[in-house]
Amino acid sequence: MLVLLICSQSFLSCKSKAALVQTKTPANVENDSIMTSKKIIQNHYSNKNDFSTLYIRASAKYKHGDDSQSVSAEVKIKKDEQILVSIRVLGITVAKALITPKQVKYYEKINGSYFEGDYESLSRWLGTDLDFNKIQNMLIGKPIDDLTNEAYTFSETDKFYKLNSVKNTTEKSFFFEAQHFLLKKQEISQPEKERSFETNYPGFQDYPLGFFPAGLTINAFQKQEKTSISVEYNSMTFNEDLTFPYSVPSGYDKIYIKQ
């Protein structure tokens, strides 16, 4: 659960929620220019969300088969350097993850276990490719991939502009609304391996530092199994001095991933 959950004016503090952005669809926007995949990408990346640190308080619901939980989460991001995720139940920390560009560390109290390793082994374990930028982008409402590095086909649905690519056995799709070109959904599927991963962004908040998601929903499918995580961002603060404390409690067992 923890890995899937993870799997900002200077020193501005936004304690209360900003206005929710009312996004538009292609059908109700005057299309005064011809859209192309290149223009969609340029318009999306013209939305700045510059920050040095970001602190998110959130609530989350998790479901996998018959297992379901409601938790609170604290996410600290030092842009491009590290992410600290803390999961709490009734105010008690039950899991924590420290994510850097080189490795992932996490522990959870229920089984008294911890993991330390690189993204290659973790990606094999989870069945989906991960790295630091993908996780950071997912949390702040950006495409997990740099869209300028690949060619995409463009199509227009009733609701969104869609960019699509198929490479080897992997298909990737990115959906954007028409007013601000904000990301509404991203999907990765590997039919031959019977697995797929999607992230949905129901709404965005307009802060002085840019547009940020009001939350996200993650659905991961592996063969016949489905894991769903719904996250609501309750508050965000930007560009504060944050600490990233992490240490594994004594007596925990290390998780080893078989090669």
N, C-alpha and C positions, 0 to 999 in steps of 0.2 A: 504493500500500500504506500509506504513512505516514498519509495523510489519513483513510483508512478506519479505521485503527487508533485514531486519535483521533476518521476519518470513522467520624476523623482523630483526666476528670482532666487537668489543664493540663500542657502539654509532655510528654504521655504518649508513651512509645516502646514499640511492640509489635513487637519484633524477631522473635519466633517466632509461628507460626500459632496462632490461637485455635481453640477447638473448632468443628468444622464443624456448622452448624445442620441438624438432621434435620427437614426440612419435611414437612408432612402434606397430604393431598389431601382434597377434600370428602367422599369416600366413607368415610374413616376418622376423621372428626371429628364429634362430636355437634353437630348443628345445632340449637341451642336458641333460635335467633331467625331470623326471616326475613331473608335476605340481599337487598340491593338494590344497585344501582350506587353510590348515594350512600354506603351503609355501607361498601362495599368501599373506596372512595376515602378515606373518613375513617379507616378502620382502617390502610390503607397509610401515609398521611401521619402517623399517630400514632407510627410508627417513626422515632425521631430518629437522625440520624447527623451530629451537630454537630461541626464541626472548623474550624480556621482554615487549616491547611495539611495536605496529605496527600502522602506520598512512597511511591510504589509501585515495587518491583522485580518484573519480570515476564519470562516467556519466552513467545514467540509463534511460531505456525506459520502460514504464509501460502500460499495456493494460488489460482492463477488460470490456468485452462487447463493447459498443460504446465509452467508456471512455479511452482515451490514453493521456499520458503525457511524456515529456522528461525533466529530471531534472539532477542536479549535486548532488553528495553526498560526504560527508566526514565521514570516519569511523575511530574512534580511539579505539584501543584495548589495555588494560592492561591485559596481559595474565592471564586467570583464575580468574580475579577479576571484571572487568567491561568493557563494550562496550558503546561508545557514537556514535550515528548515527545522522547526521544532513543532512536534505534535503533542497536544495536551488533551487529557480527558479529566473533566472536573477540576481543572487547574493544575493537574499533575502531569509533568512531562513523561510521556511514555515512549517517545522515539525522537531521534535527532539525526540530521544528516548535514555534513559539511562537504560542499561540492566546489572543486577548483578546476582549472583547465586541465590538470594532469590526472586527478584521481577523485574518487568518491569514497567518503567514509560515512557510515551510519551505524547506529545501534538501536535496538528496541528492547524494552524491559520485559515484555510478556514472556518471551522465550530466553531472555538473558543472552542475546547473541549480538555480534557485531560483524561488520564487513569493512575491509579496506582493499581497494583495488583500482585498476584502470578501467577505462571505458570499454575496451575490447572484451574483456571477460564479462563485465556487467551486461553489455549488449547481448552477448550470446546467452546469458542466463535469462534475460527478460524477453528475448525474442524480438527486440526492436533496437535499431541503431541509435545510440545516444552519444552526445558529447556536451561539453559545458555550454557552448553557444546555443545548441538546440534547447537545452533546459531553460536557459535565461530568456531566450526569445519566446518560448512557450508561455512563460510566466507573465511577460509584459505585452503579449498580444501581437507578436511579430511572427512571420513565417520561420519555421525551424531551419530552413535552408536560405542561403543568400540567393535570391531569385535572379540576380544579375549574372550568375555564373552558369546558367543553363538555359536552353531554349524551351519555350512553352507554347503550346497551342492555346488559342483564345476562343471562348464561346460565351454566349450570353443566355442565362436562364431567366425564368420569371422573376427570380429574387436577386440574383447575384451575377457579377462578372466572374468567370471561372478560368483559371489557368491550369493546364494539365501537361504532364510529361510522363513518358513511359521509358524506362531505362532498364535493360536486362529483364528481370522479372518483377521489378518494383514500379508501381504506379503512384504518382503524387499529384494531388489536386489541391488548389488554393482558391478560396471563394472570397470576394470582396464586395462590400456595399458600394453604392454609386455616388454618394455625396462626398465623403472624405476618403474613399478607397481604404477603409479600415478592414482588417482581416476578420471575417466572420466564421470561417471554418477551414481547417486543413486536414487532409486525409492522406494516409500512406497505406497501401495495401500490397500484399504479396500473396496472390491467390494460390500459387504452387505450394506455399508453406502454410496455407490456411490461416493467415494472420493479417490483421489490419489494426490501424491506430488512427483515431481522429480526435481533434480538439475543436470545440465550439465556443464562440464568444458571444453570449446573448446580448451584451450591451457594453458601451464604453463610457468613461467619465472624461469630461473635458477639464483638465487642470492647466494652470499657467505654464507648466513645463511640457504639455502635450497631451495626447490622448492615451489613456490607459484603460485596460479592461476592468469592468465592474466585477468580473469573475470569469470562470471558465468551466466547461464540462469536458471530461476526458472519457473516452470509451476505447477500451483495448479488447480485441478479439483474438483468441488463440484457439484454433480448431473449434471445438464446441463450447469453449468457455468464454465468458464475458466479464470484464471488470469495468465498473463505472465509478467515476469520482466527480462530484459536483462541488465546486468551490465558489463561495461568495466572499469578495473582498469587502470587509467591513470598514476599513480605514487604510489610508496610505499617508506616509510622511516621507519627505524628500530631503536629501542632502544634509542629513544630520550625522554627527559622529556616532558610528555604530561599533559595537564590539561583537566578536564572533567566537564566543567561548565554546569549546568542544573537548570533551575527554570521555573516554569509555569507562564506565564504572568497573571496579575490580571484580573479578570472578566471572566475567562474561566469556562465552565461547565464541571463537572466531569462525566465521563462515568461509569455507573454501569452495570455490567453483571448479568443478571438474572440467578439464580441457576437452 
